[in-house]
Amino acid sequence: MELNKLSAISPIDGRYRSKVEELAKYFSEFGLIRYRVMVEIEYLIALIEIPLPQLASFDVSKIEDLRNIYREFSEKDAQEVKDFEKKSNHDVKAVEYFIKEKLASQGLDTFKEFVHFSLTSQDVNNTAVPASYRDAFLEVYFPLFEELLEKLSNLSDEWDNIPMLARTHGQPASPTRLGKEIRVFVERLHIQFNQLKSIPFSAKFGGATGNFNAHQVAYPDVDWIEFANKFVNDTLGLNRSKTTTQIEHYDNLAASFHNLERINTILIDLTRDIWTYISMEYFKQKIIKGEVSSSTMPHKVNPIDFENAEGNLGVANAVFHHLASKLPISRMQRDLTDSTVLRNIGIPLAHSLLALKSIMKGLDKLIVNKEKILDDLNENWAVVAEAIQTILRREGYPDPYETLKDLTRTHKNIDRDIIQQFIDSLQVDDAVKNELKKITPENYTGI
């Protein structure tokens, strides 16, 4: 069966491909190869700029030609690398052979042995992968997440003055405001997003066991630590982990995954709340012409966007959790388990991206049903009992909590009239009674 969107095993590359396609240039096999080529080329240029004695004769006017090898990297180029891999059975070595061939075509054959000079594969992988991860974040995830935050913030402002019955433990509780309840999620997400942005994109670069053994033995007069710091931090724009084994320890990458897991957990909380408000008819949903919610019940308008988001967030978190717990563990100076696991970092990010888009689509469909919200408030006058007993406490009234407890549990359905009659029966000043009578479920919403 030929691979296409219908035959793809993963829905990321099948059903949902059109919604996450922007991630392909970072996390596909093509993307990984291109980033590896970029690292190898920039490393060669950095060696030229030292300059190493054997590279002193390199014509610096051709440096941009070197960069064009990865700037103009094509699918045809990627296939050439894969063809080399079939022979070498080593993915990074295949990149090295590909670049050497490109150098030969540019008349630079003399310098080909300084491609991948003194490096181990992980010097390339552990810079290429965080570079692709960083770019995907900055160019795709961050803008979309900020768009969602802005949308939620705007809805919070728009709905700020809509009183709403709160429900703690699923039971009617002191009223709140719809906008404030959305603002809870805005604040939580802002905090986690700021933490996420503060985590460095860390990279390893130090040879076979992190000690620059081969570099040092070949050129002992070069300050390789300073070179690596400048190359990784300045040239590649990453953050070099200085003391490592053969591989990056992945602690900051794990921190990023944990942070994303927390963000997704908050979003699951949001989607479930909105789903519940829809089921309570606090929200109606705009009807999209031609859209079918149920194959058999034509009256239904299901909250499918929030359900899809919740499902994708759950899948993303399961993978993020595994990545975060697995990657920082490596036997001795290196085992290979990180290699196959690391290839999957695009998957939870893709599911997260799908969820963000579904949530925004769902939010755009929401219509506040003020009539239903107000009806719920008016049917739950018992919630002002907290306000009444608190003022009675202030006034030194005997056993106010117990008094209100007796009232609210004696009557099954407490309405405005019962509350008013109760207030009239209290042994307090008329001014206090008037104060109490002004309290309603609609205006008892706090600050």
N, C-alpha and C positions, 0 to 999 in steps of 0.2 A: 504494500500500500504506500503510495507516494505521500510524503509529509506535506500537509497543508492544514489550514485552520479546522477542517472537518476531521482530519485523521490524527491531529496532535493529541498526545496523551494528557498533557497538562492543559487545563482550561485557560491558563495564562497565555499560552501560545495558540490556543484554539478559540473557544467561545469569546474570551475577553481580550483577544489580541489587539483589537482596534482601540481599546480603552487604556492600554498600558504600553502601547508600541513605542512611546517616547523613551522607555527604559532600555530598549533593545541595544542602543549604541553604547550603553554602559555595561550591561550584564550578560549580553549574548556571547557566544564563542567569538564572534567577530569583534565585539567590543573588548573582550579580554585580550585578544591577540593584538589589537591596535594599541592598547595601553602598554602592553609589554614592549612593543616596538618603540613606542614613545620613550619609555624608560631607557632602553638600550641605546637609542640614538642620543638622548640628552646626556647619558653617562659618557659616551664616546666624546661628545663635544666638551664635556667637563674635563676629561683627560687631555684633550687637545689644548684647553685653556690653561692647564697647569704651568707650562706645557711639559709633558714627559719628553725626554730627549728624542725618542724615536718618532714622536709626533710633531716635533718642532718644524718640520718641513711641510706640514699640512697647509694647503692654501686656504686661509680663513674665509676667503670670498666664497668658498663652497659650503660653508656651514649651513646656510639656508637651504642648499640643495639636500643636505642631510635631513634637515627638519621636514622637508617636503615628503620624505619617505613615509612619515606617519601622518602628516597633514593631509596628504592626498591618498592615504591608504584606502584601498577599494576591496570589494568582495573578491575580486580576482586575486588580489594580493593575499587575502586571507586564505583563499583556496591553495595558493602556492605554499603557504606555511603549513597547511594541513597535509599537503603532498610530501613535504619534507618530514613531517611527523610520522607518516606511514613508514618511512625508511628508518628514521632514528628511534622511533617509539618513545620520543621524549618531546613534550610540547614546548618547553623553553629553548631546548637545543635547536628545535626547528625554526624558532624565531631568529636565533643567531645565524643559522645557515642562510635564511632568507635575506637578512641584512647584509651579510657578506657578499651575496650575489648582487645585491643592489649597489654595493660599493664597487664591485668589479665593473658593473655597467656604467658607473660614473668615472671610471678610470682611477679609482682609489684603492685598487687591489693591495697596494703596498701596506695599507694600514688595517687590513681586515682582521689581523689577530688581536687587535685592541677592542674588537667588538666582544662584549661579555668578558673583558679582561679581569681575571682574579675573582670573578663573581661566582656565587652559587645561585641556583634557580630561585631561591627564596628572596635574594636581593632584588630580583625582578618582580616576582609575584607579590611580595610584601610591600612593594611601592606601587605597582600597577593597580592592584585591587583597592587599596585605600584611596588612590587617586580617582578611580572610577566611582567609588562609593561617594567620595566628596562631591564630585561633579554632579552625580545624580541627585544628591541632596540639594545642592545649591541651585541647580538649574530646573529641577522638576518637583521634588518633594516640598522644599521650603516654600516656594511661591504658592503651591496649591494649598498647603496647610495654612499659610497666612491669609489666603482667600477665604478659607472656611472660618478662621478666627474672626475675620472682619464681618462675615455674614452673620455669625452668631452674635457678635457685639452689636451689630445694627438691629437685629431682631430683639435683643435685650432692651435696647433703647426704645424701639417701637412699641414693645409690649410692657413697658415699665409701669404704667398706671392701670394695668388690668388686674384687679383683685382676683384671687383664686383660692379656693379651699385647699389647704395643705393636707397631706395624708402621711402621718407617721405610723409605722407598723400597718399600713394599709387602711388606717382608721381616720375619720375626720379629725383635723387638728387645727391649731391656730392659723388663721388665714395668712397668705403670703401674696406675692405678686408674680405674675407669669414672667415678666421681664427679669426679675431678680433671680428666679430659679434657673433661667438660661445663663444669667451672669455667673452663677456658681460654676458652670462648666467653662465659661470663658476664662475665669481666673485660674482654675485648675490647669487648663490647657496652656495658658500663658506661662505659668510657672514651669511646667515640664518642658515646654518648647525652649525657654531660655536656658534651662539646664542642658538640653540636647545640643543647643548651639555652642555651649561652652566646652563640649568634649572635643579634644584634639583628634584630628585624623592622623593617627600614628603609623609610622612605617619603620621597618627594619632594614638596615644596610650595613653589613660588616663582614661579609665573607662566609666561609663554610661553617664556622662555629661562632661567628660574631666577633672575632678577634683580629680581623684583617691579616691573617697569617700570610696568605699569598701576596697581598699588596706589600706588606712590610718586607718580605724576603726579596721581592723584586726591586723595590725602590725604598730602601730604609730611610732616605733623607726627606721623603715627603711626609707631611703631617696628615695622615689619612683620616684621623678623627675630625680634624678641622675641615678637610675636603668633604667627608661624608655629611657632616652637619650642614655645610653650605649647599651641597648638592640636593639633599633631601628637603631641607627647610626652605631654602631660597629658590632653587631651580624648580623643584617639583611642588613646592607650596604645601608640604606635609610637615609632620612633627616627628623628628627622628628619635626613636627609642635607643638610648645609648648603650645599655648593657643588655645583651640578648644572647640567645643560643643561635642555632641556624635560622630560626624563624622569629618573627614578631610574636610577642607574648599575647597580643590580642586583648589585653585588659581594657583598653579604651574602646575598642570595637565592641566588646561585650557590654561595656557601660552604655554605649549607644543603643545596642539592641535592647537592653533592659529598659532604657528610657523610652524607646519606641513602644515597648510592651506596656509600659505605664500609660503612655498617651493613648494607645489603642484600648486599654482597659477603661479609661475615662470615657472614650467615645462609645464603647459598648454600653456603659452606664447611661450615656445620653440617648442612644438609640432606643434602649429599653424604656426609658422614661417617656420619650415622645411616642413610642408605640403604645404605651399604656394610656397616655392622654388621648390618642386617637381612638382607642377602644372605649374610653369614657366619653367620647364625643366632644372633648374640649377643643379638638381640632377637626375640621373637615378637610378633605383633600380635593384639589382641583382635578377635574376630570380631563384626561388627555384623550382627545379624539382618536378613536381606533384602538386604544389600549384596552386589553382584556385582563381582568384581575382573576377571574375564576372561569374555568372551562365549562362549568355547569350552572353557576349562580350569577346571572347577569346583573343583579343589583349591587354586587360587591365592588368596593374600591379598596383593595388591600394595601397596607403600608409596606409594599414590597421593597422600596428603596432602603428603608431602615432595617428590614429583615436581611436583605442582601449585604448591607454594610456590617451587620452584627456577625453574619457567617464568615465574611472575609476577614474581619478583624480577629476572629477566633483562630482561623487558619494561620494568619500572620503571626499571632502571638505564640502559637505552638512551635512554629519554626524559629522565631526569634529566641524563644526560651532555650531550644536545643542549641542554637548557634552560640548563645551567650554562655551556656554551661559547658559546651564541648571545646570551643576554640582555645580557651586559655590553658587547657590541659594537653601536654605533650610529653611523651616519655623521654627522659634524659635530654640530650641536646636537640632531638627532633624525631618525631615519627610522622607518618604520612597521612594520618587521619584528618588533619586540618585541610589537606589539599582538596579532597572531594567535597567536604563540608563547605569550604569557602566559596565554591562555585555556586552555592545556592542562596547567596545573600540577596540576589535580585528577587527571589520568589516572595519572601514576606513583605518586601518593599512594594512589590506589584500588588499583592492582596491589600496592603494598606492604602495604596493609591486608589484602587477600585472602591474601597470603603469610603474614602474622602469624597470621591465623586458621587457615590450613591447618596451619602448624607446630604450633600449640597443639592442634589436633584430632589430629594425628599423634602428638604426645607423649603424649596421654591414652590412646592405643591400645597403647603400648609395654609389653611384659612382659620383664623381664630373664631370659635363659636362662642361669642360673648354671652349669648342667651343661655346656653347650657351651663356655662361657668357660673353665671349669676344665679341660675336656678339652684345649683348645688349649694351655693352660699346660703341662699334663703331657706333651704331645707335643712340647714344645720346650724340653727341658732345656739345650740349647746356649746359651740366653740367660743362664745363670748364669756363662758363661765370663768375661764382663766382671768380675763380682764376684770370681771366683777369681784372675784375673790381677792385679787391683788390690791384693788382699791380699798376693799374692806379691811385688808391687812393694814394698809396705810392709816386707815381711820381707827384702828384699834378694836375693830368689831370682833366679838368672841367667836372662835372656831370658824373662820370664814371658809376655809377649804372644805371642812366637813359639811358645812351648811350647803355649799354648792354641790358637793358630791351627792348629798341626799336629794337635792332638787333634780339633778341630771339623771340620776338612776331611778327615781320614782316615776318620772314621765318618759314614756317610750319615744314620743315625738314632741320635742320641744320647739315651739315656734315663738314668734315675736311676742304674742299676747301673753304666753306663760312667763316669759322673761320680764315683761313689763309688770305683770301682777306680782311676781316675786320681788321686784325692786320696790314696788309700792308697800310691800309687807315688811320691809326692813326698818329697823329702829335706827335710822340715820337722818341727818339734816336733809331738808329739801334740796339744798344745793348739791349734795352728794348724789341724791336720787336723780336729779336732772343730768348730772355728769354721767351717771351710769346709763341712763336712757338714751344718751347720744351714741353709745357704742353699738355698732352693728357688725355682722360678719363681713360686710362689704368695706367698712372703713377701719376695721381692726387688723391692720396689715403691718404695723410696726414702722420702722425707719426705712 
